[in-house]
């Protein structure tokens, strides 16, 4: 059945999927592959808008690390994904893209990207693949609510034009792949959370994750500076909680970079709980305090007739020196002779633990992923089916599952979408009881 633009899409359909992002495309395509008549609804004018901009437009699709390594990067219930990853994992994704003419490449830390470095190629390939399986894709279709009778899903209420009347679409099974709330301009505005709550599902509070942080102080002179091979440590209520090694970037409002992103989930949670949050930078993680002091003494001897800025240039990037001196209470033109006794101890301490109070964090418009969502306690990990409403399934970012950077979040979307589509198709096409 093909629905012409502007024509009726009432159905009945075997499976209707809400949201044409990575999870929705995989769900719809897999269901159609198994013989189901599938309708895929997208409220935006273009499918897969968030996928097209992910990874700064390059799309870090997945990660080739083994299963257990994937699970270590996922929160809050990684074991929930064992069946989904068993049904469709990184090698399956690479193979599927290959059939659509999209070659991939593996970069540092086993991250997978399209060989073209173009996220658009991936989005267009997945759309073409889904349509090739027989999926009917309808855009500008906004879902207003689910049709539930006696605890069983039977369809959706949909508006196809902003001011048009709603119509009811009949379907045996439904899959919500609506995304979360991050990057709302791409269509991820929390619709799935509202549908889930309206049908009795528990929704863990959505919150932005993988975001920059705002700090006090802000080192204005270092804005744009990217430090590599540093260690960022998270402190909550004065206690050390976690640390990450890698890159950190100074911004106009605080800090960003891979280390910040990986700690941001815990930072946001702690701040929302009203706790005191700080981070510290170890600028010389390769040197223990004794070795660092020995190096400092050598450098001081080499520059003994110079100014503090001469010494610090041997230890720090020039953009960092003004802010560093301000925290020390030194002038860049002060003689090196000032760095004695307590001042030298303070300098060494700052090199190993340059501390910043966390005063804020990025919002939904810049969050890479949503933490929180439909509780996994209300879903069957073997099928992605709701435990509350029969014939209803969930996939992707709408579920309370999120991960660190590195391709893990997209793999969650692809895998849960595939399993949800497979499960819904089998349920929808099974013979009706006589």
C-alpha positions as CSV (number, residue, x, y, z in Angstrom):
1,X,0.0,0.0,0.0
2,X,1.5,3.3,-1.1
3,X,0.0,6.5,0.3
4,X,0.3,9.5,-2.0
5,X,1.3,12.8,-0.5
6,X,-1.8,14.4,0.9
7,X,-3.8,11.1,0.7
8,X,-5.0,8.8,3.4
9,X,-2.5,7.0,5.6
10,X,-5.2,5.6,7.9
11,X,-4.2,2.0,7.3
12,X,-4.6,-0.5,8.8
13,X,-0.8,-1.1,9.0
14,X,1.1,-3.9,10.6
15,X,3.6,-1.6,12.2
16,X,3.7,2.2,12.6
17,X,7.0,3.8,13.7
18,X,7.2,7.3,15.1
19,X,10.4,9.2,14.4
20,X,12.7,8.8,11.4
21,X,16.0,9.0,13.1
22,X,18.6,6.2,13.4
23,X,16.4,4.1,15.7
24,X,13.3,4.7,13.7
25,X,14.9,4.0,10.3
26,X,16.4,0.7,11.6
27,X,13.1,-0.3,13.3
28,X,11.0,0.4,10.2
29,X,13.5,-1.2,7.8
30,X,13.8,-4.4,9.8
31,X,10.1,-4.7,10.3
32,X,9.5,-4.3,6.6
33,X,12.3,-6.8,5.8
34,X,10.3,-9.4,7.7
35,X,7.2,-8.8,5.6
36,X,5.3,-6.3,7.7
37,X,3.5,-3.4,6.1
38,X,5.2,-0.4,7.8
39,X,4.4,3.3,8.1
40,X,7.2,5.6,9.3
41,X,6.1,9.0,10.5
42,X,8.4,12.0,10.8
43,X,7.2,15.3,12.1
44,X,10.0,17.3,10.5
45,X,10.4,18.0,6.8
46,X,13.6,16.0,6.6
47,X,14.3,12.6,8.1
48,X,17.4,11.9,10.3
49,X,18.2,15.6,10.9
50,X,20.1,15.0,14.1
51,X,22.1,12.2,12.5
52,X,23.2,14.6,9.7
53,X,24.9,16.9,12.2
54,X,26.3,14.4,14.7
55,X,30.0,14.2,15.2
56,X,30.4,17.7,13.8
57,X,28.9,16.4,10.6
58,X,31.2,13.4,10.4
59,X,29.0,10.9,12.3
60,X,30.9,8.7,14.7
61,X,28.6,5.7,13.9
62,X,29.7,3.1,16.3
63,X,32.8,1.7,18.0
64,X,34.5,-1.6,17.1
65,X,35.4,-2.5,20.7
66,X,34.0,-5.8,21.9
67,X,30.6,-6.1,23.7
68,X,31.9,-5.9,27.3
69,X,33.8,-2.7,26.4
70,X,30.6,-1.2,25.0
71,X,28.7,-2.0,28.1
72,X,31.3,-0.3,30.3
73,X,30.5,3.0,28.5
74,X,26.7,2.9,29.0
75,X,24.5,4.2,31.8
76,X,22.5,3.4,33.9
77,X,21.6,-0.2,33.1
78,X,24.0,-1.5,30.4
79,X,23.0,-5.2,30.8
80,X,19.6,-4.2,29.4
81,X,21.2,-4.0,26.0
82,X,22.8,-7.5,25.8
83,X,19.9,-8.9,23.7
84,X,19.8,-5.8,21.5
85,X,23.5,-5.9,20.8
86,X,23.2,-9.6,20.2
87,X,20.6,-9.0,17.5
88,X,22.4,-6.1,15.8
89,X,25.9,-4.9,16.6
90,X,28.7,-2.9,15.1
91,X,29.7,-5.4,12.5
92,X,26.1,-5.7,11.3
93,X,25.9,-1.9,10.9
94,X,29.1,-1.7,8.9
95,X,27.8,-4.5,6.7
96,X,24.4,-2.9,6.2
97,X,26.0,0.4,5.2
98,X,28.4,-1.4,2.8
99,X,25.3,-2.8,1.0
100,X,24.1,0.7,0.5
101,X,27.5,1.9,-0.9
102,X,28.7,3.6,2.2
103,X,32.3,2.6,3.1
104,X,33.5,3.1,6.7
105,X,36.8,3.6,8.4
106,X,38.1,3.0,11.9
107,X,40.0,5.8,13.6
108,X,41.6,6.3,17.0
109,X,40.0,4.5,19.9
110,X,38.2,2.1,17.5
111,X,35.7,4.8,16.5
112,X,33.9,4.2,13.2
113,X,33.1,6.9,10.7
114,X,31.9,7.0,7.1
115,X,34.9,7.0,4.8
116,X,33.6,10.2,3.2
117,X,33.5,12.0,6.6
118,X,30.0,13.0,5.6
119,X,27.1,12.2,8.0
120,X,24.7,13.0,5.2
121,X,25.9,10.0,3.3
122,X,24.9,7.7,6.2
123,X,21.5,9.4,6.7
124,X,20.6,9.2,3.0
125,X,21.8,5.6,2.8
126,X,19.6,4.5,5.7
127,X,16.6,6.2,4.3
128,X,17.1,4.6,0.9
129,X,17.6,1.2,2.6
130,X,14.4,1.5,4.6
131,X,12.4,2.6,1.6
132,X,14.0,-0.2,-0.4
133,X,12.5,-2.7,2.1
134,X,9.1,-1.3,1.4
135,X,8.7,1.3,4.2
136,X,6.2,4.1,3.6
137,X,7.8,7.3,4.9
138,X,5.5,10.3,5.5
139,X,7.0,13.6,6.6
140,X,5.4,16.6,8.3
141,X,3.3,14.1,10.3
142,X,3.0,15.2,13.9
143,X,1.7,12.6,16.4
144,X,-0.7,14.0,18.9
145,X,-1.2,10.8,21.0
146,X,-1.6,7.1,21.1
147,X,-4.8,5.1,20.7
148,X,-5.0,2.6,23.6
149,X,-8.0,0.4,24.4
150,X,-8.0,-2.0,27.3
151,X,-4.2,-1.7,27.7
152,X,-3.6,-2.6,24.0
153,X,-2.1,-0.3,21.4
154,X,-4.2,0.1,18.2
155,X,-3.1,3.2,16.5
156,X,-2.1,6.9,16.6
157,X,-3.7,10.3,16.3
158,X,-1.8,12.3,13.7
159,X,-1.8,15.8,12.2
160,X,-0.2,16.1,8.8
161,X,-0.4,19.8,8.5
162,X,0.1,22.4,11.2
163,X,-3.5,23.7,11.1
164,X,-5.1,20.5,9.6
165,X,-7.5,18.1,11.4
166,X,-6.1,15.1,13.1
167,X,-6.7,11.6,11.7
168,X,-6.4,8.2,13.4
169,X,-4.0,5.7,11.9
170,X,-4.7,2.1,12.7
171,X,-1.9,-0.3,13.3
172,X,-1.4,-3.6,15.1
173,X,1.9,-2.5,16.6
174,X,3.6,0.8,17.3
175,X,7.2,1.8,17.9
176,X,8.2,5.1,19.6
177,X,11.6,6.2,18.3
178,X,11.0,9.9,19.0
179,X,14.5,10.7,20.4
180,X,15.1,12.6,23.5
181,X,15.3,16.4,24.1
182,X,18.8,17.3,22.9
183,X,19.1,19.5,19.8
184,X,15.4,20.4,19.8
185,X,15.8,22.1,16.4
186,X,16.2,18.7,14.8
187,X,12.8,17.6,16.2
188,X,13.8,16.0,19.5
189,X,11.4,17.8,21.8
190,X,10.5,15.1,24.3
191,X,7.3,13.9,22.6
192,X,8.0,10.3,23.4
193,X,8.3,11.1,27.1
194,X,4.9,12.7,27.1
195,X,3.3,9.7,25.3
196,X,5.0,7.3,27.7
197,X,3.8,9.1,30.8
198,X,0.3,9.4,29.4
199,X,0.2,5.6,29.1
200,X,1.5,4.8,32.6
201,X,5.2,4.4,31.9
202,X,7.9,5.6,34.3
203,X,10.0,8.4,32.8
204,X,13.3,9.1,34.6
205,X,13.9,12.9,34.6
206,X,15.4,13.9,31.2
207,X,18.6,16.0,31.5
208,X,21.3,17.2,29.1
209,X,24.4,15.0,28.8
210,X,27.7,15.3,27.0
211,X,27.8,19.1,27.4
212,X,30.3,21.8,28.2
213,X,30.5,23.3,31.7
214,X,30.6,26.8,33.0
215,X,33.2,27.5,35.6
216,X,34.5,30.0,38.1
217,X,37.0,31.3,37.4
218,X,36.9,31.7,33.6
219,X,40.4,32.0,32.0
220,X,39.6,34.6,29.3
221,X,43.1,34.7,28.0
222,X,43.0,30.9,27.4
223,X,39.8,30.9,25.4
224,X,40.1,28.5,22.5
225,X,43.2,26.7,23.9
226,X,43.0,23.0,23.7
227,X,45.2,21.0,26.1
228,X,46.0,17.4,25.2
229,X,47.1,14.7,27.6
230,X,45.8,16.3,30.8
231,X,43.7,14.8,33.6
232,X,40.4,16.3,34.7
233,X,39.1,15.3,38.1
234,X,35.6,15.7,39.4
235,X,34.9,16.7,43.0
236,X,31.4,16.6,44.5
237,X,31.0,18.1,48.0
238,X,34.7,18.2,48.3
239,X,35.2,14.5,47.6
240,X,37.0,13.1,44.6
241,X,34.5,11.1,42.4
242,X,36.1,10.4,39.0
243,X,38.8,11.5,36.6
244,X,39.3,11.4,32.8
245,X,42.5,11.6,30.8
246,X,42.6,13.3,27.4
247,X,41.7,16.7,26.0
248,X,40.3,19.8,27.7
249,X,39.4,23.1,26.0
250,X,39.0,26.5,27.5
251,X,35.9,28.4,26.4
252,X,34.4,31.8,26.9
253,X,32.4,30.4,29.9
254,X,34.5,27.6,31.2
255,X,35.6,24.2,29.9
256,X,34.8,21.7,27.1
257,X,36.5,18.8,25.4
258,X,36.4,15.1,25.6
259,X,37.3,14.9,29.3
260,X,34.6,17.3,30.2
261,X,32.0,15.5,28.1
262,X,32.7,12.2,29.7
263,X,32.2,13.7,33.2
264,X,29.3,15.9,32.3
265,X,26.6,13.3,33.1
266,X,27.7,13.1,36.7
267,X,28.2,16.9,36.9
268,X,24.7,17.7,35.7
269,X,23.2,15.1,38.1
270,X,25.1,16.5,41.0
271,X,24.2,20.1,40.3
272,X,20.5,19.2,39.8
273,X,20.7,17.6,43.3
274,X,22.0,20.8,44.7
275,X,25.5,19.5,45.5
276,X,28.7,21.5,45.3
277,X,30.6,20.6,42.2
278,X,34.2,21.4,41.1
279,X,36.7,20.1,38.7
280,X,40.5,20.2,38.7
281,X,43.1,20.0,35.9
282,X,46.3,18.1,36.3
283,X,48.5,19.9,33.7
284,X,51.4,17.5,34.2
285,X,49.9,14.0,34.7
286,X,53.0,12.2,33.5
287,X,55.0,13.6,36.4
288,X,54.5,12.7,40.0
289,X,55.0,15.6,42.5
290,X,58.6,14.7,43.3
291,X,59.6,14.6,39.6
292,X,57.7,17.8,38.9
293,X,59.5,19.6,41.7
294,X,62.8,18.4,40.4
295,X,62.0,19.7,36.9
296,X,60.8,23.1,38.4
297,X,64.0,23.5,40.3
298,X,66.0,22.8,37.1
299,X,64.0,25.3,35.2
300,X,64.3,27.9,37.9
301,X,68.1,27.5,37.9
302,X,68.1,27.9,34.1
303,X,66.1,31.1,34.3
304,X,67.3,32.4,37.7
305,X,67.9,35.9,36.5
306,X,64.6,36.1,34.5
307,X,61.0,36.9,35.1
308,X,58.2,34.6,36.1
309,X,56.8,34.5,32.6
310,X,60.2,33.1,31.3
311,X,59.9,30.2,33.8
312,X,56.2,29.6,33.1
313,X,56.8,29.5,29.3
314,X,58.8,26.3,29.9
315,X,55.9,24.8,31.7
316,X,52.7,26.1,30.2
317,X,51.2,27.3,26.9
318,X,51.5,31.1,26.7
319,X,47.7,31.6,26.7
320,X,47.5,30.0,30.1
321,X,50.1,32.1,31.8
322,X,48.1,35.2,32.7
323,X,45.3,33.2,34.4
324,X,47.8,30.9,36.0
325,X,49.7,33.9,37.5
326,X,46.4,35.5,38.7
327,X,45.6,32.3,40.7
328,X,49.1,32.3,42.1
329,X,49.1,36.0,43.0
330,X,52.1,36.6,40.9
331,X,52.9,39.2,38.2
332,X,54.2,37.9,34.9
333,X,57.1,40.4,35.2
334,X,57.9,39.5,38.8
335,X,61.4,38.1,39.3
336,X,61.8,34.3,39.6
337,X,63.3,34.9,43.0
338,X,59.7,35.4,44.3
339,X,59.1,31.7,43.7
340,X,60.5,30.3,46.9
341,X,59.2,28.3,49.8
342,X,55.4,28.6,50.1
343,X,55.1,30.2,46.6
344,X,56.9,27.3,45.0
345,X,54.7,24.8,46.8
346,X,51.6,26.7,45.6
347,X,52.9,26.7,42.0
348,X,53.5,23.0,42.2
349,X,50.1,22.4,43.6
350,X,48.4,24.5,40.9
351,X,50.2,22.6,38.1
352,X,48.9,19.3,39.6
353,X,45.5,20.6,40.6
354,X,44.2,23.7,39.0
355,X,40.7,23.9,40.4
356,X,37.5,25.4,39.1
357,X,34.0,25.6,40.7
358,X,31.3,24.4,38.3
359,X,28.7,27.1,38.1
360,X,26.6,25.8,35.2
361,X,26.4,23.6,32.1
362,X,25.2,23.6,28.5
363,X,21.5,23.2,27.8
364,X,19.3,21.2,25.5
365,X,20.3,23.2,22.4
366,X,23.9,21.9,22.6
367,X,23.6,18.6,24.5
368,X,24.8,15.7,22.4
369,X,22.6,13.2,24.1
370,X,19.7,13.0,26.6
371,X,20.2,11.2,29.9
372,X,17.0,9.9,31.4
373,X,13.9,8.7,29.6
374,X,11.5,5.8,29.6
375,X,12.6,3.5,32.4
376,X,14.1,0.2,31.3
377,X,12.1,-1.4,34.2
378,X,9.0,-0.9,32.0
379,X,10.5,-2.5,28.9
380,X,11.3,-6.1,28.0
381,X,15.0,-6.3,27.0
382,X,14.4,-9.3,24.8
383,X,12.0,-7.4,22.5
384,X,12.0,-3.7,23.5
385,X,8.2,-4.2,24.2
386,X,6.4,-2.2,26.8
387,X,5.5,-4.1,30.0
388,X,2.6,-1.7,30.4
389,X,0.9,-1.5,27.0
390,X,0.6,-4.5,24.7
391,X,1.9,-4.1,21.1
392,X,3.9,-1.0,22.0
393,X,7.7,-0.8,21.6
394,X,10.4,1.7,22.3
395,X,13.7,2.3,20.6
396,X,16.6,4.8,20.8
397,X,17.2,7.9,22.9
398,X,13.7,7.9,24.3
399,X,14.8,5.0,26.5
400,X,16.7,5.8,29.7
401,X,20.0,4.7,28.3
402,X,23.0,6.9,27.4
403,X,26.7,6.5,26.9
404,X,30.0,8.3,26.7
405,X,31.3,9.7,23.4
406,X,32.9,7.3,21.0
407,X,30.0,6.0,18.9
408,X,28.2,4.2,21.7
409,X,25.1,6.3,21.7
410,X,24.3,5.7,18.0
411,X,24.9,2.0,18.4
412,X,22.3,2.0,21.1
413,X,19.9,3.6,18.7
414,X,20.7,1.2,15.9
415,X,20.5,-1.9,18.0
416,X,17.3,-1.1,19.9
417,X,15.7,0.0,16.7
418,X,16.5,-3.2,14.9
419,X,15.3,-5.4,17.8
420,X,12.1,-3.3,18.2
421,X,11.4,-3.6,14.5
422,X,12.0,-7.3,14.4
423,X,9.8,-7.9,17.5
424,X,7.0,-5.7,16.3
425,X,7.0,-7.3,12.9
426,X,6.8,-10.8,14.3
427,X,4.0,-9.8,16.7
428,X,2.0,-8.0,14.0
429,X,2.2,-10.7,11.4
430,X,1.5,-13.7,13.6
431,X,-1.8,-15.3,12.9
432,X,-4.7,-13.9,14.8
433,X,-6.2,-16.3,17.3
434,X,-9.3,-17.9,15.9
